[in-house]
Amino acid sequence: MPNIKSVIKDVKKSRQNHLRNISAKSAMKTYIKKANATVAAGDTDAITAAVAKTVSVIDKTAERGIIHKNAAARRKSRLMKRANKAAPAS
């Protein structure tokens, strides 16, 4: 543990940020799993709503710097690819 007061504060803040980032990343992954499950179920209206909400959550996560913007783009692309493949089938 550091002895300098400002460094102690930095460590504390870093731990808080780390916990918040883990929580946000976990929530994003949960939304992605739910959207994938909706796509597998095949309800067109539900797919549209789930994908829109998930894309929004991914964008917010990238905007806050929790994931890289290219990682966000990749996740959205894969999700949209699955959704578009399921949409014509139904």
C-alpha positions as semicolon CSV with decimal commas, in nm:
position;residue;x (nm);y (nm);z (nm)
1;M;0,000;0,000;0,000
2;P;0,136;0,344;-0,087
3;N;0,229;0,599;0,178
4;I;0,160;0,918;-0,017
5;K;-0,189;1,055;0,035
6;S;-0,260;1,139;-0,330
7;V;-0,142;0,794;-0,443
8;I;-0,367;0,629;-0,184
9;K;-0,659;0,826;-0,332
10;D;-0,553;0,725;-0,684
11;V;-0,548;0,358;-0,587
12;K;-0,892;0,387;-0,428
13;K;-1,033;0,563;-0,735
14;S;-0,872;0,308;-0,966
15;R;-1,038;0,022;-0,778
16;Q;-1,377;0,195;-0,796
17;N;-1,337;0,251;-1,170
18;H;-1,229;-0,108;-1,218
19;L;-1,541;-0,238;-1,044
20;R;-1,764;-0,005;-1,245
21;N;-1,597;-0,110;-1,570
22;I;-1,638;-0,479;-1,488
23;S;-2,005;-0,422;-1,411
24;A;-2,064;-0,231;-1,736
25;K;-1,882;-0,495;-1,941
26;S;-2,084;-0,771;-1,775
27;A;-2,411;-0,588;-1,844
28;M;-2,310;-0,543;-2,208
29;K;-2,236;-0,914;-2,243
30;T;-2,572;-0,998;-2,084
31;Y;-2,754;-0,779;-2,337
32;I;-2,563;-0,949;-2,620
33;K;-2,660;-1,295;-2,489
34;K;-3,026;-1,191;-2,459
35;A;-3,023;-1,049;-2,813
36;N;-2,867;-1,369;-2,947
37;A;-3,134;-1,574;-2,770
38;T;-3,404;-1,353;-2,920
39;V;-3,251;-1,397;-3,265
40;A;-3,250;-1,774;-3,213
41;A;-3,618;-1,762;-3,110
42;G;-3,702;-1,586;-3,436
43;D;-3,966;-1,323;-3,337
44;T;-3,900;-1,039;-3,584
45;D;-4,037;-0,754;-3,369
46;A;-3,851;-0,876;-3,062
47;I;-3,530;-0,912;-3,263
48;T;-3,549;-0,550;-3,380
49;A;-3,606;-0,418;-3,028
50;A;-3,342;-0,638;-2,866
51;V;-3,077;-0,557;-3,128
52;A;-3,147;-0,183;-3,104
53;K;-3,113;-0,184;-2,724
54;T;-2,799;-0,399;-2,740
55;V;-2,633;-0,175;-2,999
56;S;-2,708;0,124;-2,776
57;V;-2,549;-0,046;-2,475
58;I;-2,241;-0,145;-2,677
59;D;-2,203;0,212;-2,805
60;K;-2,226;0,355;-2,452
61;T;-1,968;0,108;-2,326
62;A;-1,727;0,207;-2,604
63;E;-1,799;0,576;-2,558
64;R;-1,695;0,554;-2,192
65;G;-1,371;0,382;-2,294
66;I;-1,454;0,051;-2,128
67;I;-1,405;-0,134;-2,456
68;H;-1,220;-0,019;-2,767
69;K;-1,427;0,135;-3,047
70;N;-1,316;-0,136;-3,290
71;A;-1,420;-0,406;-3,042
72;A;-1,760;-0,237;-3,019
73;A;-1,787;-0,226;-3,398
74;R;-1,695;-0,595;-3,420
75;R;-1,955;-0,695;-3,160
76;K;-2,226;-0,490;-3,330
77;S;-2,133;-0,629;-3,670
78;R;-2,154;-0,989;-3,553
79;L;-2,487;-0,923;-3,381
80;M;-2,633;-0,753;-3,687
81;K;-2,510;-1,032;-3,912
82;R;-2,696;-1,289;-3,698
83;A;-3,008;-1,072;-3,683
84;N;-3,014;-1,014;-4,059
85;K;-2,966;-1,382;-4,126
86;A;-3,261;-1,466;-3,901
87;A;-3,491;-1,191;-4,033
88;P;-3,548;-1,322;-4,391
89;A;-3,613;-1,671;-4,257
90;S;-3,914;-1,554;-4,057
